[in-house]
């Protein structure tokens, strides 16, 4: 196995380790720095380049105002140190991120040593950097062979760079509307959680399921691993949006949601409180709320209640009746502050699973996001303020085909 392959394998080991498990942004940063160190040994990296190519920051990124790279590098440095003091104590290759720089170094341990101490002398350990290894090759081989080798390495470097680390450069820039609308969720140090509805059912899948009712289903077997087709497709749509922003998503079903998640993460909820019960435990909408009607011909049906109707608006908004084909639904799109003021919450929810899908489709399309921003009078330079919006969703053959913004409320920040 070549030396380069050994280094790449060590990076794979680190990414799969307990220290970096679940830290997607750190794993992405580690692979980026590793590819750069292997392809361009000795070449320094600037914060701006890392911010735009790894974390999807816009071209106006200013490292003096945004410390994300310094913070993430510090976290990665700490994770690497912890790994080599625990699970990696016997690894033959040590990867380090020296302080004050963004260039990884690879070191070989001398056989028999159990720990590599920073600054150790040559008697205690043998450190071999990519640069020194290259100098040894220069001394060891004939000049003609060196020319051939450099040519081969150059070709491999160009291929590797174009196929790995520079993919983002070949992609179109994210739409400006996406950058502004999704900034609260795409600019943090960690990827946001998408919490999708995960209602509890009783019955049997082969004979019919219904919602679990604590009043009459005590002791019944509960099925809590189903979700609607709208939520499934919604997660896919959001993944595409965040991919265009060069960011990832973490996904969690509602039944696994905890209050710690509210404190520590930016959250995107998919589905109404009727199915996504975790919405009951967080700051929720105040202007448009989900509520079952207690009177009238649609008594018991889930509606979106307009708390303070304005001129031309209705009090209640309901989907097509359950006895008829679903041709319309209503949905909420809301951005709210979290329990932790530094965190944000997005709620995308219809009264049915297709309404939820329609809400996500709306915020996944450049033209409709631009419409929302214009209705909010959001300037490009300013932060997007909390808001609540109500959508009308037209459905054809089980597919949301048209979303219309029917009411909007700006909220005090």
C-alpha positions in Angstrom: 0.0 0.0 0.0 1.4 3.4 -1.0 2.0 6.1 1.7 -0.8 8.2 0.3 -3.2 5.3 0.6 -2.2 4.8 4.2 -3.0 8.4 4.9 -6.4 8.2 3.2 -7.2 5.1 5.1 -6.3 6.8 8.4 -8.7 9.7 7.5 -11.4 7.1 6.9 -10.6 5.6 10.3 -11.0 9.0 12.0 -14.3 9.8 10.2 -15.7 6.4 11.4 -14.4 6.9 15.0 -16.5 7.5 18.1 -15.0 11.0 18.5 -16.3 12.2 15.1 -19.5 10.2 15.0 -22.4 12.5 14.1 -20.1 15.5 13.6 -20.8 15.8 9.9 -19.4 19.3 9.5 -16.1 18.3 11.2 -15.9 15.2 9.0 -16.4 17.3 5.9 -13.7 19.7 7.1 -11.3 16.9 7.9 -11.6 15.3 4.4 -11.3 18.7 2.7 -8.1 19.5 4.6 -6.7 16.0 4.0 -7.3 16.2 0.3 -5.6 19.6 0.2 -2.6 18.4 2.2 -2.1 15.4 0.0 -2.6 17.2 -3.3 -0.7 20.4 -2.5 1.8 19.6 0.3 3.0 22.7 2.0 0.4 25.0 0.5 -1.4 27.1 3.1 -5.2 27.6 3.2 -7.1 30.8 4.0 -10.2 31.0 6.1 -12.2 32.5 3.2 -11.5 29.5 0.9 -12.5 27.0 3.6 -15.7 29.0 4.5 -16.9 29.2 0.9 -15.9 25.7 -0.3 -16.7 23.7 2.8 -19.3 25.5 4.7 -21.2 27.2 1.8 -20.6 30.8 3.0 -21.3 33.5 0.4 -18.7 35.4 -1.5 -18.9 38.3 0.9 -17.7 36.2 3.8 -15.6 38.2 6.2 -13.4 36.1 8.7 -13.2 39.1 11.0 -16.9 39.1 11.5 -17.6 35.4 11.3 -15.4 33.0 13.3 -16.9 29.8 12.1 -13.6 28.5 10.6 -11.6 29.2 13.8 -14.3 27.6 15.9 -14.6 24.5 13.7 -10.8 24.1 13.4 -10.5 24.3 17.2 -13.2 21.6 17.6 -11.5 19.4 15.0 -8.1 19.9 16.7 -9.6 18.8 20.0 -11.4 15.8 18.5 -8.2 14.6 16.9 -6.3 14.9 20.2 -9.0 13.0 22.1 -9.0 10.2 19.6 -5.2 9.7 19.7 -5.4 9.6 23.5 -8.1 6.9 23.5 -9.1 4.6 20.6 -6.2 5.7 18.4 -3.4 5.4 20.9 -1.8 2.5 19.0 -2.4 3.8 15.4 0.8 3.9 13.4 -0.2 7.2 11.6 -1.1 10.3 13.5 -3.0 13.2 11.9 -2.7 16.6 13.5 -3.9 20.1 12.8 -1.2 22.5 14.1 -2.4 25.6 15.9 -2.4 28.7 13.8 -2.7 26.9 10.5 -5.2 25.0 8.4 -2.9 22.5 6.9 -3.0 18.9 8.2 0.2 17.1 9.0 0.7 13.3 8.9 3.2 11.6 11.2 4.5 8.0 11.5 5.1 6.6 15.0 8.2 4.6 15.6 7.3 1.0 16.3 6.9 0.4 20.0 5.8 3.9 21.0 2.3 4.2 22.3 1.8 8.0 22.1 3.2 10.8 20.1 3.9 13.9 22.1 3.9 17.3 20.4 7.5 18.6 20.1 9.1 15.1 20.8 12.7 14.7 19.8 14.0 12.4 17.1 15.1 10.0 19.8 11.5 9.6 21.0 9.6 9.6 17.8 10.1 9.9 14.0 8.0 12.6 12.3 7.8 12.4 8.6 5.9 15.2 6.8 4.9 15.1 3.2 7.4 17.7 2.4 10.4 16.0 3.9 9.4 12.7 2.2 9.5 14.5 -1.1 13.0 15.8 -0.4 14.1 12.2 0.4 12.8 11.1 -3.0 14.7 13.9 -4.7 18.0 12.7 -3.1 17.2 9.0 -3.7 16.2 8.8 -7.3 17.7 9.9 -10.6 16.7 13.2 -12.0 15.1 11.7 -15.1 12.9 9.4 -12.9 12.0 12.4 -10.8 10.7 14.3 -13.8 8.6 11.4 -14.8 7.3 11.0 -11.3 6.4 14.7 -11.0 4.5 14.5 -14.2 2.5 11.5 -13.0 1.8 13.1 -9.6 0.7 16.3 -11.3 -1.8 14.5 -13.4 -3.1 12.6 -10.4 -3.4 15.8 -8.4 -5.4 17.5 -11.2 -7.7 14.5 -11.4 -8.1 14.2 -7.7 -8.8 17.9 -7.2 -11.4 18.1 -10.0 -13.2 15.0 -8.8 -13.1 15.6 -5.1 -12.2 18.9 -3.5 -13.3 21.2 -6.3 -16.8 19.8 -7.0 -18.3 22.8 -5.4 -16.5 25.2 -7.8 -18.2 23.6 -10.8 -21.6 23.9 -9.3 -23.8 27.0 -9.9 -24.0 29.5 -7.0 -26.9 29.0 -4.7 -29.9 31.3 -5.5 -29.7 34.5 -3.5 -33.2 34.0 -2.2 -32.2 30.6 -0.7 -29.1 32.1 0.9 -31.2 34.8 2.6 -34.2 32.7 3.5 -32.3 29.7 4.9 -29.4 31.6 6.4 -30.5 31.0 10.1 -30.3 27.3 9.4 -27.4 27.1 7.0 -24.9 29.3 8.7 -24.5 27.7 12.1 -21.6 25.5 13.1 -23.7 22.3 13.0 -26.3 21.1 10.5 -29.9 21.6 11.5 -32.1 18.7 12.6 -35.2 17.9 10.5 -37.8 16.4 12.9 -40.5 14.6 10.9 -43.9 13.5 12.1 -44.1 10.1 13.7 -47.7 9.5 14.8 -48.6 6.5 16.9 -51.1 4.0 15.5 -53.0 0.9 16.7 -54.4 -2.0 14.7 -52.6 -4.1 12.1 -51.0 -2.9 8.9 -52.7 -5.7 6.9 -56.2 -5.0 8.3 -56.1 -1.3 9.0 -54.5 1.3 11.3 -55.9 4.3 13.1 -54.5 6.9 15.4 -53.7 5.8 18.9 -56.2 7.2 21.5 -55.0 7.0 25.1 -58.6 7.1 26.4 -59.6 3.8 24.7 -56.4 2.1 23.6 -54.8 1.4 27.0 -52.7 -1.8 26.7 -53.0 -2.0 22.9 -49.9 -2.6 20.8 -48.7 0.7 19.4 -47.1 1.2 16.0 -44.8 4.2 16.1 -42.7 3.8 13.0 -45.0 5.2 10.3 -44.9 8.5 8.6 -46.7 10.1 5.6 -45.5 10.1 2.0 -45.5 13.9 2.1 -42.9 14.0 4.9 -40.7 11.5 3.1 -40.7 13.6 -0.1 -40.3 16.7 2.0 -37.1 15.5 3.5 -35.8 14.8 0.0 -36.7 18.3 -1.1 -35.0 19.9 1.9 -31.9 17.8 1.3 -31.7 19.1 -2.2 -32.0 22.7 -1.0 -29.3 22.4 1.6 -27.1 20.5 -0.9 -27.3 23.6 -3.1 -26.1 25.6 -0.1 -23.3 23.1 0.4 -24.7 22.1 3.8 -26.0 18.8 5.2 -29.1 17.9 7.3 -29.6 15.6 10.2 -32.9 13.7 10.4 -34.8 12.6 13.5 -38.3 11.1 13.9 -40.6 13.0 16.2 -40.8 10.2 18.9 -37.1 10.5 19.4 -37.1 14.3 19.9 -36.0 15.7 23.3 -36.1 19.1 24.8 -32.3 19.1 24.8 -32.6 19.2 21.0 -34.4 22.5 21.2 -31.6 24.0 23.3 -28.7 22.8 21.3 -29.8 22.8 17.6 -31.6 24.7 14.8 -34.7 22.6 14.1 -37.0 22.2 11.1 -40.3 20.4 12.0 -42.3 18.6 9.3 -46.0 17.8 10.0 -48.8 19.2 12.2 -49.1 18.6 16.0 -51.7 16.0 15.2 -48.9 13.7 14.0 -45.7 15.5 15.1 -46.5 15.6 18.8 -43.1 17.0 19.6 -44.4 20.4 18.4 -46.4 20.5 21.6 -43.2 20.9 23.6 -41.7 23.9 21.8 -42.5 27.5 21.2 -45.2 27.3 18.6 -47.2 29.5 16.2 -49.5 32.1 17.7 -51.3 33.6 14.7 -52.2 30.4 12.8 -52.8 27.4 15.1 -53.8 23.8 14.5 -57.1 23.0 16.3 -59.9 20.4 15.9 -63.3 22.1 15.4 -65.7 21.6 18.3 -68.9 22.6 16.4 -70.4 22.8 13.0 -70.7 20.4 10.1 -66.9 19.7 10.2 -66.9 19.1 13.9 -63.8 17.0 14.9 -61.8 17.8 11.8 -58.4 19.4 12.1 -58.3 23.0 10.9 -55.9 25.9 10.8 -57.4 28.6 12.9 -56.7 32.2 12.0 -56.5 33.8 15.5 -56.9 37.5 14.3 -58.4 37.4 10.8 -57.7 40.5 8.7 -59.9 41.9 5.9 -60.7 39.2 3.3 -59.4 36.4 5.5 -61.4 33.4 6.9 -61.5 32.3 10.5 -60.9 28.6 9.8 -59.1 26.8 7.0 -59.7 23.1 6.3 -58.6 20.5 3.8 -61.1 18.6 1.7 -63.6 16.5 3.8 -62.5 13.0 4.6 -65.3 11.4 2.6 -64.2 13.2 -0.6 -61.0 13.0 -2.7 -58.3 15.3 -1.4 -58.0 18.3 -3.7 -57.0 21.0 -1.4 -55.2 21.5 1.9 -53.8 24.4 4.0 -50.4 24.6 5.5 -48.2 26.7 7.8 -44.7 28.0 7.1 -43.3 29.7 10.2 -39.9 30.7 11.4 -39.7 31.2 15.2 -36.9 31.8 17.7 -35.9 28.8 19.8 -35.8 28.4 23.5 -32.1 29.3 23.1 -32.1 32.7 21.5 -29.2 31.7 19.3 -31.2 28.9 17.7 -34.1 29.1 15.2 -37.1 26.9 14.5 -38.9 26.4 11.2 -42.4 24.8 11.1 -43.6 23.3 7.8 -46.9 21.6 8.4 -50.2 21.0 6.6 -53.4 19.5 8.1 -52.6 16.4 5.9 -49.3 14.9 4.8 -49.8 16.4 1.3 -50.2 19.8 2.8 -46.9 19.4 4.6 -45.3 18.4 1.3 -46.8 21.5 -0.3 -45.3 23.7 2.4 -41.8 22.3 1.8 -42.2 22.5 -1.9 -43.0 26.2 -1.5 -39.8 26.9 0.5 -37.8 24.7 -1.9 -38.5 26.8 -5.0 -36.6 30.0 -5.8 -39.6 31.9 -7.2 -41.9 31.2 -4.2 -39.1 31.9 -1.7 -38.5 35.2 -3.4 -42.2 36.0 -3.2 -42.1 35.3 0.6 -39.1 37.6 1.0 -40.8 40.4 -0.9 -44.0 40.1 1.1 -41.9 40.2 4.3 -40.1 43.3 2.9 -36.8 41.5 3.8 -33.8 43.4 2.6 -30.8 41.4 1.3 -28.5 42.9 3.9 -30.8 42.3 6.9 -31.6 39.3 9.0 -34.8 37.5 8.3 -37.2 38.2 11.1 -39.6 35.7 12.6 -42.9 35.2 10.7 -45.9 33.0 10.3 -47.5 32.3 6.9 -50.6 30.5 5.7 -50.6 28.6 2.4 -53.4 27.2 0.2 -52.3 23.9 -1.4 -54.0 22.5 -4.4 -53.7 18.7 -4.8 -54.1 16.6 -8.0 -54.0 12.8 -7.8 -52.2 12.9 -4.5 -49.6 15.4 -5.6 -49.4 19.1 -4.4 -49.4 21.1 -7.7 -49.9 24.7 -6.6 -49.2 26.7 -3.5 -50.6 30.1 -2.8 -49.6 32.5 0.0 -52.9 33.6 1.5 -51.9 35.3 4.8 -48.7 36.5 6.4 -47.8 37.8 9.8 -44.5 39.4 10.8 -43.5 38.9 14.4 -41.5 41.0 16.7 -37.9 39.7 16.9 
